[in-house]
C-alpha cells in the first residue's frame, strides 16, 4: 500500500512538472502571437496613413 502511494506521488509530481512546462510553452507562444499581431496592426495602420496621405489633395489643387 505504501509503495503504491509512493508511486502515485511520483506520477503526480511528473504530471505537475509536465503541466508546468506546458503552461510555460503556451504562455510563450501566446506572447509571441500577441507581439506579431500588434506588429501587423501597426503595419496596417501605417499603410492606411500612407494611402490617405497620398490621396489627400493639397489646398492649391482644389479645382481638380
Secondary structure, 3 states (H helix, E strand, C coil): CHHHHHHHHHHHHHHHHHHHHHHHHHHHHHHHHHHHHHHHHHHHHHHHHHHHHHHCCCHHHCCC
